[in-house]
Amino acid sequence: MNRRRFLAASTVGAAVTVAGCTSDLLSADSSSNSDDDSDADPSGTTGAAPETGSGRGIEVSASGEIETEPDLAVASIGVEASGDSADEVSGELAERADALRETFDDLGISDDAIEDGRYRVHPVRGDGSGFEGSHSFRVEVEDVERVGEVIDASVDAGANDVGQVEFTLRDETRAELRNEAVDAALENADAEAAHIATNRAVELNGIRSVSTSNADVVPVRSDGAEYESDDAAGGAETTIDSEPVTVRASAEVVYGFEDAN
């Protein structure tokens, strides 16, 4: 699996606070005005002074990102039908849905990877007459290179409602990359705290507290209008290109510090 860590792109915010000794707030924001503390907003983005044992702490909020290729695709595939009666539409939907299920089985897709989506039959809206309906499936494809094959086989089996394909990560991959994203966030926090300490002529002397967030997975989505087929090859071979998936995590760390010797 091809992975890259994006540290430079991570968002890092920091505040240096001295609680109990003075009311000064030393900020990494170069736009702050240190000559006019009366207008300072204590509820700003840097937050309140951390409650540390000695009252002296550097509080850093940082984020980290990991980018990797997806190892799971989730496709929305379904059938639509119309007719003079609700029973006629329901019957046609059932036949097409059964054909889809057989196709999924022939493709080696397990029942656990297939979830029934929306099913509805209703009168035609507006000035039309008769009924129309749809039945969709949520299909997980672990080999993302086979998504086009799955879509083509489904269309051949009668699917006429191919929707969004989401490229994402399996649960075990998410858990693994969450740890790497947290590592990246903590590395960013360490670097930012060291920079602040150097700038303020103090020395870090330990970590007072650490908190991390759950990782957010940013999937890549493609809709039906973006799919391409190669008709010249003697058959409609659908190809869907996916971009890398991003896993993001954030951390808040309070570092103790002391005056430099």
Backbone bond lengths (Angstrom), bond angles and torsions (degrees), N, CA, C in turn:
res aa  C-N    CA-C-N  psi(-1)  N-CA   C-N-CA  omega(-1)  CA-C   N-CA-C  phi
1 M - - - 1.468 - - 1.522 108.89 -
2 N 1.329 115.78 131.33 1.445 120.79 -176.76 1.514 109.91 -89.41
3 R 1.325 116.85 116.36 1.450 120.44 -176.52 1.506 110.05 -125.40
4 R 1.317 116.57 148.04 1.448 121.75 174.53 1.499 109.06 -138.45
5 R 1.292 116.51 140.96 1.455 121.13 178.40 1.517 108.86 -101.03
6 F 1.306 115.90 129.02 1.457 121.73 -179.73 1.516 109.02 -107.85
7 L 1.316 115.30 95.45 1.458 119.38 -178.91 1.523 110.46 -89.81
8 A 1.324 115.95 -42.68 1.457 119.07 -175.75 1.519 111.87 -63.69
9 A 1.323 116.51 -28.05 1.460 119.94 -178.35 1.511 112.82 -82.51
10 S 1.306 116.84 -6.48 1.465 119.70 -177.61 1.510 111.21 -70.69
11 T 1.321 115.21 148.30 1.457 121.31 177.77 1.511 109.01 -87.63
12 V 1.317 116.82 126.71 1.456 120.98 -179.34 1.511 108.72 -127.96
13 G 1.333 115.82 125.82 1.453 120.67 174.94 1.501 108.74 -125.01
14 A 1.310 118.81 146.46 1.455 119.10 -176.48 1.510 110.58 -149.64
15 A 1.328 115.14 153.36 1.460 121.89 173.07 1.506 107.99 -141.79
16 V 1.320 117.09 138.02 1.450 121.41 174.58 1.513 107.04 -104.20
17 T 1.339 116.85 128.11 1.452 119.41 -176.64 1.514 110.24 -128.88
18 V 1.319 115.07 146.90 1.453 122.20 173.56 1.515 106.44 -123.55
19 A 1.332 116.40 106.37 1.458 120.56 -175.41 1.521 109.35 -104.83
20 G 1.300 116.31 142.39 1.454 120.98 176.07 1.517 112.63 88.73
21 C 1.329 116.67 -31.10 1.465 120.12 -178.81 1.525 111.19 -95.53
22 T 1.322 116.48 -48.43 1.463 120.96 178.57 1.508 108.18 -140.48
23 S 1.334 116.55 176.08 1.463 120.67 177.40 1.517 110.60 -106.15
24 D 1.352 117.67 12.94 1.450 120.48 -177.76 1.525 110.49 -72.65
25 L 1.343 115.68 143.70 1.449 122.45 174.41 1.510 107.19 -120.94
26 L 1.312 117.41 113.87 1.455 122.37 179.85 1.517 107.15 -95.76
27 S 1.328 117.43 114.59 1.453 121.38 -172.62 1.513 111.29 -110.67
28 A 1.348 114.79 147.96 1.462 119.90 175.69 1.512 111.80 -80.48
29 D 1.327 118.03 -4.27 1.455 122.54 -179.55 1.516 109.06 -80.24
30 S 1.339 115.83 113.85 1.463 119.83 -176.38 1.515 112.40 -69.75
31 S 1.352 117.46 -12.11 1.455 119.66 -178.98 1.514 112.43 -87.39
32 S 1.354 118.53 -5.54 1.452 120.11 -178.55 1.514 110.57 -72.80
33 N 1.334 116.39 153.78 1.457 122.42 -177.64 1.509 108.44 -110.07
34 S 1.346 115.90 104.25 1.456 119.90 -176.23 1.510 112.32 -76.68
35 D 1.352 117.91 -9.88 1.455 120.44 -178.55 1.508 112.64 -85.79
36 D 1.360 117.02 -11.45 1.458 119.11 -176.10 1.513 108.88 -132.60
37 D 1.343 116.28 85.57 1.456 120.32 -179.05 1.509 112.13 -80.35
38 S 1.325 118.93 -14.52 1.465 120.92 -175.00 1.509 112.05 -67.49
39 D 1.368 117.32 -26.01 1.456 120.45 -178.24 1.520 112.30 -95.69
40 A 1.313 117.44 2.40 1.459 119.57 -177.10 1.518 110.56 -66.88
41 D 1.340 115.56 140.74 1.458 121.22 -179.42 1.517 108.56 -99.18
42 P 1.340 118.53 110.69 1.462 119.89 -177.52 1.515 113.16 -67.37
43 S 1.334 117.92 -11.84 1.461 120.00 179.75 1.516 111.63 -103.16
44 G 1.327 117.93 23.92 1.458 122.19 -179.48 1.508 112.00 -70.63
45 T 1.328 115.72 -174.76 1.458 120.62 -173.35 1.520 112.98 -67.61
46 T 1.330 118.86 -18.83 1.455 119.79 -179.57 1.524 112.06 -78.71
47 G 1.326 118.47 -14.73 1.460 122.04 177.45 1.510 112.55 79.63
48 A 1.330 115.68 -179.31 1.455 121.66 -177.63 1.518 110.48 -82.67
49 A 1.320 115.06 165.63 1.461 120.00 179.12 1.516 109.91 -64.18
50 P 1.349 118.30 134.98 1.453 120.10 -179.87 1.513 111.49 -70.01
51 E 1.321 115.79 144.94 1.462 121.44 177.66 1.527 108.43 -87.01
52 T 1.314 117.73 92.76 1.451 122.05 -179.97 1.505 109.62 -106.12
53 G 1.338 115.07 162.87 1.454 119.82 -174.96 1.509 112.49 -59.16
54 S 1.340 117.01 -45.02 1.457 120.04 -178.11 1.510 112.21 -93.57
55 G 1.338 117.87 -4.01 1.452 120.95 -179.68 1.507 113.57 81.56
56 R 1.327 119.58 6.93 1.448 121.43 -178.97 1.522 108.38 -125.90
57 G 1.317 116.40 118.00 1.454 118.91 -177.67 1.514 112.77 -152.69
58 I 1.311 115.68 151.64 1.461 123.59 171.82 1.519 106.73 -109.17
59 E 1.299 115.97 115.41 1.465 121.49 -177.06 1.523 109.37 -101.92
60 V 1.328 116.77 123.77 1.463 122.03 -176.01 1.527 109.71 -125.44
61 S 1.319 116.03 132.52 1.463 122.40 171.47 1.525 107.32 -111.95
62 A 1.319 116.99 126.71 1.462 120.79 -176.41 1.517 110.15 -141.68
63 S 1.314 116.10 158.84 1.458 121.26 177.49 1.522 109.33 -130.50
64 G 1.320 115.20 157.57 1.457 121.70 178.03 1.509 110.32 -138.16
65 E 1.317 116.38 151.19 1.451 121.61 -178.59 1.526 110.68 -130.07
66 I 1.314 115.38 143.60 1.451 122.93 172.50 1.520 107.02 -124.63
67 E 1.315 116.82 133.89 1.457 122.03 179.65 1.519 108.92 -115.71
68 T 1.320 116.86 134.26 1.459 120.83 -177.05 1.523 109.84 -150.43
69 E 1.316 115.18 163.37 1.456 119.53 176.78 1.530 109.57 -75.04
70 P 1.322 118.42 143.57 1.473 120.66 179.99 1.529 110.90 -67.32
71 D 1.335 115.77 149.08 1.460 120.00 175.16 1.528 111.47 -123.96
72 L 1.333 116.37 16.05 1.461 121.59 176.69 1.524 109.30 -153.11
73 A 1.332 115.13 132.52 1.464 121.00 174.51 1.522 108.69 -118.33
74 V 1.314 116.09 137.64 1.465 121.74 178.81 1.525 107.72 -119.98
75 A 1.318 116.42 115.86 1.463 121.79 -176.24 1.520 110.81 -110.08
76 S 1.331 115.18 141.82 1.460 121.38 173.60 1.523 107.95 -99.67
77 I 1.329 116.05 113.13 1.466 121.71 -175.83 1.525 107.98 -130.64
78 G 1.325 116.50 132.55 1.453 118.36 -177.66 1.517 113.22 -154.95
79 V 1.319 113.59 -176.20 1.465 120.87 179.56 1.520 108.92 -128.07
80 E 1.306 115.03 150.48 1.458 122.58 175.56 1.524 108.68 -127.70
81 A 1.330 116.59 151.63 1.458 120.78 179.96 1.515 109.28 -152.01
82 S 1.312 115.52 157.75 1.468 121.46 176.28 1.521 108.65 -142.06
83 G 1.332 116.84 155.40 1.452 120.88 -179.60 1.512 111.68 -173.31
84 D 1.318 114.82 -177.49 1.459 119.57 -176.62 1.521 112.87 -77.92
85 S 1.334 117.18 -22.97 1.461 119.81 -177.37 1.520 109.94 -136.59
86 A 1.338 114.46 161.61 1.462 119.54 178.60 1.527 110.45 -65.14
87 D 1.341 117.59 -37.07 1.465 120.44 179.39 1.526 111.42 -64.31
88 E 1.323 116.34 -39.43 1.466 120.19 179.26 1.526 110.59 -63.29
89 V 1.328 116.57 -43.91 1.457 120.97 179.88 1.521 110.39 -66.37
90 S 1.327 117.08 -44.15 1.459 121.08 179.84 1.519 111.12 -59.89
91 G 1.328 116.57 -42.23 1.459 120.52 179.94 1.514 112.46 -64.20
92 E 1.329 116.30 -42.37 1.466 119.28 179.67 1.520 111.10 -67.38
93 L 1.330 117.23 -38.97 1.463 120.48 177.49 1.526 110.61 -62.29
94 A 1.345 116.52 -41.24 1.461 120.36 -178.97 1.525 110.76 -63.68
95 E 1.328 116.76 -42.32 1.469 120.19 -179.73 1.527 110.63 -64.15
96 R 1.306 116.65 -44.80 1.464 120.00 -178.21 1.527 110.89 -69.29
97 A 1.329 116.79 -36.81 1.465 120.00 178.77 1.525 110.45 -65.25
98 D 1.338 116.64 -40.13 1.466 120.02 177.51 1.526 110.61 -62.82
99 A 1.317 116.79 -40.12 1.464 120.37 178.53 1.523 110.49 -64.32
100 L 1.316 116.91 -37.52 1.463 120.11 177.86 1.525 110.90 -65.71
101 R 1.320 116.49 -44.04 1.466 120.06 -179.62 1.528 110.81 -60.78
102 E 1.335 116.89 -40.65 1.463 120.12 177.41 1.529 110.36 -63.48
103 T 1.316 116.55 -38.82 1.459 120.42 179.37 1.519 111.03 -65.84
104 F 1.320 116.59 -43.08 1.466 119.88 177.43 1.525 110.30 -59.47
105 D 1.325 115.80 -40.75 1.465 120.02 179.51 1.528 110.54 -65.29
106 D 1.336 117.16 -42.27 1.467 120.99 178.61 1.528 111.23 -63.10
107 L 1.328 116.90 -30.33 1.465 121.59 179.57 1.523 112.23 -80.23
108 G 1.323 116.93 -4.70 1.455 120.19 179.34 1.513 114.23 82.71
109 I 1.322 116.84 18.79 1.465 121.11 178.69 1.522 108.51 -87.52
110 S 1.304 117.31 122.58 1.470 121.33 -175.94 1.523 111.01 -72.02
111 D 1.318 115.33 158.98 1.464 120.46 178.46 1.532 111.27 -62.03
112 D 1.336 116.42 -32.24 1.466 119.78 -179.99 1.529 111.96 -65.33
113 A 1.324 116.94 -21.14 1.465 121.22 -178.32 1.522 111.94 -92.34
114 I 1.322 116.81 2.67 1.469 121.04 -178.01 1.521 109.10 -120.27
115 E 1.307 115.53 127.86 1.463 120.44 -179.49 1.533 109.51 -128.01
116 D 1.320 115.23 131.28 1.467 118.49 176.99 1.518 110.26 -66.04
117 G 1.322 114.69 133.76 1.457 119.82 177.19 1.520 111.22 -101.29
118 R 1.296 115.80 -138.21 1.470 119.80 -176.14 1.531 110.66 -74.98
119 Y 1.326 114.54 137.80 1.459 122.01 172.65 1.519 107.35 -128.99
120 R 1.318 116.02 127.92 1.462 118.47 179.45 1.524 110.05 -155.51
121 V 1.317 114.78 144.51 1.460 123.90 172.95 1.512 106.89 -132.87
122 H 1.329 117.88 128.81 1.469 120.40 -174.57 1.525 109.79 -153.57
123 P 1.335 116.78 159.57 1.460 119.77 176.16 1.522 110.70 -61.76
124 V 1.320 115.63 148.28 1.461 120.42 177.08 1.525 108.78 -62.01
125 R 1.293 115.78 131.08 1.463 120.44 -177.04 1.523 110.86 -77.48
126 G 1.302 115.55 160.80 1.457 121.31 178.07 1.512 111.72 77.89
127 D 1.344 115.29 -140.47 1.460 120.65 -176.43 1.521 113.00 -89.16
128 G 1.349 117.85 0.57 1.451 120.44 -177.70 1.512 112.42 -74.64
129 S 1.323 115.12 166.93 1.461 120.91 177.74 1.523 108.74 -121.02
130 G 1.312 117.05 163.32 1.443 121.30 179.15 1.526 112.09 92.01
131 F 1.340 114.26 -163.03 1.461 120.61 -176.84 1.522 110.00 -131.96
132 E 1.320 115.15 159.29 1.458 121.49 175.15 1.524 108.52 -144.35
133 G 1.316 115.42 157.86 1.459 118.70 -178.27 1.511 112.09 -159.62
134 S 1.323 114.95 171.69 1.463 120.76 -179.67 1.520 109.31 -152.13
135 H 1.320 115.03 154.41 1.460 122.83 176.92 1.527 106.63 -144.23
136 S 1.320 116.60 118.79 1.469 120.46 -175.76 1.521 110.57 -114.97
137 F 1.324 114.91 158.64 1.456 123.01 177.30 1.530 109.14 -128.15
138 R 1.313 114.82 145.45 1.466 121.85 171.93 1.526 106.58 -103.40
139 V 1.332 116.18 114.52 1.459 121.12 -171.47 1.526 109.41 -116.17
140 E 1.336 116.43 123.28 1.463 121.46 177.15 1.527 109.43 -94.32
141 V 1.330 115.39 129.44 1.460 121.90 179.77 1.524 107.66 -121.29
142 E 1.338 116.70 111.44 1.459 120.09 -175.67 1.525 112.66 -74.86
143 D 1.324 116.65 -31.04 1.466 120.01 173.89 1.521 107.65 -91.28
144 V 1.320 116.44 98.17 1.469 120.08 -172.36 1.526 112.17 -63.54
145 E 1.333 117.30 -21.25 1.461 120.13 178.72 1.526 111.86 -69.97
146 R 1.337 117.36 -13.76 1.459 120.92 -176.80 1.528 112.94 -97.06
147 V 1.314 117.91 4.26 1.466 119.50 -176.74 1.524 110.97 -59.11
148 G 1.326 117.22 -45.39 1.462 120.14 178.91 1.512 112.02 -60.02
149 E 1.336 116.39 -41.24 1.463 121.02 177.74 1.523 110.99 -61.53
150 V 1.323 117.05 -42.79 1.461 121.15 -179.75 1.524 110.38 -64.09
151 I 1.312 117.21 -42.58 1.470 120.80 179.81 1.527 110.44 -64.76
152 D 1.342 116.86 -45.72 1.463 119.66 -179.28 1.523 111.57 -61.35
153 A 1.340 116.99 -44.61 1.462 120.16 -179.98 1.519 110.99 -64.91
154 S 1.336 116.73 -35.69 1.462 120.42 179.44 1.522 110.84 -67.40
155 V 1.324 116.34 -42.20 1.467 119.86 178.13 1.521 110.35 -63.35
156 D 1.331 116.58 -42.02 1.463 120.03 177.69 1.528 111.40 -61.40
157 A 1.339 116.44 -29.35 1.469 121.00 -178.76 1.522 112.29 -85.08
158 G 1.326 117.31 -3.01 1.457 120.00 177.14 1.517 115.98 118.12
159 A 1.323 118.10 -0.48 1.465 119.37 177.69 1.523 109.63 -66.25
160 N 1.303 116.46 129.57 1.465 121.02 178.70 1.527 111.85 -129.71
161 D 1.332 115.35 18.33 1.468 120.96 177.69 1.533 107.93 -141.05
162 V 1.329 115.99 82.83 1.458 121.66 179.05 1.527 107.57 -100.95
163 G 1.325 115.08 117.20 1.462 119.38 -175.45 1.509 112.63 -105.35
164 Q 1.293 115.47 -137.60 1.452 122.54 -173.11 1.523 112.57 -73.50
165 V 1.326 115.22 144.02 1.461 121.87 169.76 1.523 107.48 -114.28
166 E 1.313 115.90 126.19 1.463 121.58 -179.73 1.522 109.06 -110.39
167 F 1.332 115.83 123.55 1.457 121.49 175.99 1.525 107.89 -97.16
168 T 1.322 116.31 123.28 1.454 120.77 -173.75 1.530 109.79 -145.32
169 L 1.332 117.30 -152.37 1.456 122.06 -175.92 1.522 110.72 -129.63
170 R 1.325 116.13 148.94 1.454 121.26 172.74 1.533 109.30 -69.34
171 D 1.317 115.33 160.77 1.465 120.13 -176.85 1.525 111.80 -58.83
172 E 1.336 117.24 -43.40 1.457 119.37 -177.68 1.533 111.49 -66.95
173 T 1.332 116.16 -33.70 1.468 119.51 177.47 1.520 110.40 -70.18
174 R 1.316 116.74 -39.27 1.462 120.49 177.42 1.528 110.63 -59.11
175 A 1.342 115.91 -44.36 1.460 119.47 -178.36 1.523 110.97 -63.82
176 E 1.322 116.48 -42.44 1.464 120.48 -179.84 1.528 111.35 -64.37
177 L 1.324 116.09 -46.18 1.468 119.62 -176.43 1.525 111.97 -75.45
178 R 1.340 117.13 -23.41 1.458 118.48 173.81 1.523 109.53 -59.68
179 N 1.332 116.71 -44.15 1.458 119.59 179.28 1.523 111.54 -61.39
180 E 1.327 116.91 -39.43 1.457 119.90 179.13 1.531 110.88 -68.09
181 A 1.342 116.93 -38.55 1.458 119.80 178.16 1.524 111.08 -66.09
182 V 1.355 116.87 -38.94 1.464 120.34 175.79 1.522 109.95 -63.14
183 D 1.340 116.86 -42.40 1.470 120.25 177.48 1.522 110.55 -57.54
184 A 1.331 116.35 -43.26 1.462 120.23 -179.95 1.524 111.04 -64.26
185 A 1.343 116.49 -40.98 1.464 119.74 179.10 1.527 110.91 -63.88
186 L 1.336 116.76 -41.84 1.468 120.14 179.97 1.522 111.48 -67.43
187 E 1.331 117.53 -36.76 1.463 120.47 176.05 1.529 110.32 -62.91
188 N 1.326 115.86 -40.61 1.469 119.68 177.28 1.526 110.84 -63.96
189 A 1.327 115.59 -40.92 1.465 119.28 179.42 1.522 110.79 -63.89
190 D 1.343 117.02 -43.20 1.465 120.32 178.37 1.524 111.06 -59.71
191 A 1.330 116.17 -44.93 1.461 120.10 -178.52 1.524 111.52 -64.65
192 E 1.329 116.31 -40.56 1.464 119.73 -179.52 1.525 110.90 -68.30
193 A 1.332 116.92 -41.28 1.456 119.87 178.94 1.524 110.97 -63.98
194 A 1.332 117.24 -40.71 1.463 120.54 178.43 1.526 110.73 -63.43
195 H 1.323 116.05 -39.77 1.466 119.42 178.63 1.524 111.62 -64.28
196 I 1.315 115.88 -44.28 1.464 119.62 179.74 1.523 110.97 -63.66
197 A 1.335 115.64 -42.54 1.462 119.04 179.96 1.520 110.98 -60.90
198 T 1.318 117.03 -42.77 1.468 120.36 178.12 1.522 110.81 -64.05
199 N 1.307 115.93 -42.86 1.467 120.15 -178.95 1.519 111.99 -64.64
200 R 1.334 117.29 -35.31 1.466 121.86 -178.23 1.537 112.80 -94.16
201 A 1.333 115.93 4.80 1.466 121.12 177.45 1.530 112.06 58.64
202 V 1.342 116.14 44.94 1.465 121.34 174.96 1.517 108.27 -127.68
203 E 1.332 116.61 171.18 1.454 121.97 179.61 1.530 109.69 -120.57
204 L 1.335 115.36 135.20 1.461 119.92 176.04 1.524 108.86 -72.26
205 N 1.329 117.02 141.27 1.460 119.56 -179.06 1.532 112.53 -134.44
206 G 1.321 116.45 34.13 1.459 119.75 176.61 1.514 112.62 128.25
207 I 1.318 114.88 174.36 1.463 122.14 -179.15 1.516 108.53 -112.41
208 R 1.322 116.07 128.58 1.466 121.56 -179.17 1.530 112.18 -88.18
209 S 1.329 116.43 -39.39 1.468 119.45 -179.20 1.523 109.81 -159.03
210 V 1.342 114.44 153.39 1.460 121.44 177.93 1.522 108.57 -140.69
211 S 1.314 117.37 135.62 1.461 121.56 172.73 1.515 108.29 -138.61
212 T 1.331 115.98 144.89 1.459 121.20 179.82 1.520 109.58 -128.77
213 S 1.313 115.65 162.53 1.461 121.05 179.56 1.517 109.86 -106.44
214 N 1.334 115.93 165.10 1.454 119.85 170.00 1.525 109.30 -66.85
215 A 1.315 115.81 146.71 1.462 119.30 -178.62 1.518 110.75 -75.85
216 D 1.323 115.72 141.75 1.452 121.81 174.03 1.519 108.81 -101.79
217 V 1.324 116.62 129.67 1.453 121.53 175.49 1.511 108.39 -98.71
218 V 1.326 116.23 125.98 1.463 121.28 178.87 1.522 107.54 -102.54
219 P 1.340 118.21 99.33 1.469 120.63 -177.33 1.527 111.14 -75.35
220 V 1.325 114.91 170.27 1.458 122.29 175.01 1.517 107.15 -111.74
221 R 1.320 116.90 130.08 1.473 120.71 -176.30 1.520 110.67 -119.29
222 S 1.334 114.77 141.89 1.456 122.50 173.99 1.516 108.14 -129.58
223 D 1.318 116.77 140.27 1.462 118.18 177.25 1.523 110.02 -107.36
224 G 1.323 115.77 174.15 1.449 121.04 -173.61 1.513 113.87 -58.39
225 A 1.330 117.77 -29.73 1.455 120.52 -177.64 1.525 112.01 -70.13
226 E 1.345 117.20 -15.82 1.454 120.30 -176.31 1.529 112.59 -96.42
227 Y 1.322 118.36 -5.28 1.448 120.17 -177.23 1.530 109.79 -75.27
228 E 1.317 115.87 144.95 1.450 121.22 -179.70 1.519 109.35 -119.27
229 S 1.335 116.01 145.27 1.456 120.02 177.03 1.519 109.26 -128.93
230 D 1.323 115.86 150.06 1.455 122.31 -178.67 1.518 108.26 -107.82
231 D 1.331 117.26 84.78 1.460 121.45 -177.54 1.530 111.75 -69.37
232 A 1.326 116.54 -26.69 1.453 119.78 -177.08 1.522 111.68 -69.16
233 A 1.313 117.54 -16.94 1.459 121.04 -177.52 1.526 112.01 -81.32
234 G 1.343 117.44 3.89 1.456 119.81 178.96 1.506 113.16 95.19
235 G 1.296 118.74 7.17 1.459 123.34 179.44 1.509 108.77 -178.76
236 A 1.314 116.24 152.98 1.465 120.42 -177.01 1.526 109.31 -78.30
237 E 1.321 116.34 93.22 1.460 121.28 178.37 1.523 108.95 -95.20
238 T 1.310 116.73 106.54 1.463 121.44 -176.58 1.522 110.54 -79.13
239 T 1.311 115.75 134.50 1.466 121.26 176.10 1.524 108.61 -123.90
240 I 1.319 115.30 136.01 1.457 121.30 179.21 1.529 108.07 -130.49
241 D 1.306 116.36 115.83 1.462 121.33 179.50 1.519 109.51 -89.72
242 S 1.327 115.72 136.80 1.456 120.63 179.72 1.518 110.80 -116.56
243 E 1.313 115.45 142.85 1.456 122.09 172.31 1.527 109.33 -88.36
244 P 1.325 118.10 163.63 1.469 120.52 177.72 1.525 112.16 -61.19
245 V 1.324 114.79 152.38 1.458 123.32 177.32 1.523 108.45 -96.04
246 T 1.339 116.58 144.38 1.463 121.41 -178.08 1.521 110.70 -111.65
247 V 1.323 115.87 136.16 1.461 122.63 173.72 1.525 107.55 -114.64
248 R 1.329 116.80 126.68 1.458 121.99 -176.20 1.520 110.72 -121.26
249 A 1.318 115.53 142.88 1.465 121.24 175.37 1.521 108.27 -143.85
250 S 1.325 116.09 158.03 1.464 120.17 179.48 1.524 109.10 -131.95
251 A 1.321 115.36 158.96 1.463 121.39 -179.09 1.522 109.32 -144.36
252 E 1.321 115.08 147.20 1.464 122.01 173.42 1.526 107.62 -122.78
253 V 1.319 115.43 124.71 1.464 121.02 -175.61 1.521 108.88 -129.27
254 V 1.327 116.27 135.44 1.461 122.04 173.24 1.523 107.82 -110.22
255 Y 1.332 115.46 120.35 1.467 122.54 -179.40 1.535 109.43 -104.22
256 G 1.297 115.89 137.23 1.450 119.09 171.49 1.526 110.28 -79.15
257 F 1.322 117.17 153.76 1.458 119.27 177.29 1.521 109.57 -148.15
258 E 1.332 114.31 162.63 1.452 122.36 178.19 1.504 109.13 -141.87
259 D 1.316 116.57 163.01 1.454 119.86 178.52 1.519 110.28 -62.92
260 A 1.317 115.72 139.44 1.469 120.57 178.53 1.508 110.44 -66.40
261 N 1.315 115.93 143.97 1.481 120.43 179.15 1.522 109.94 -73.89
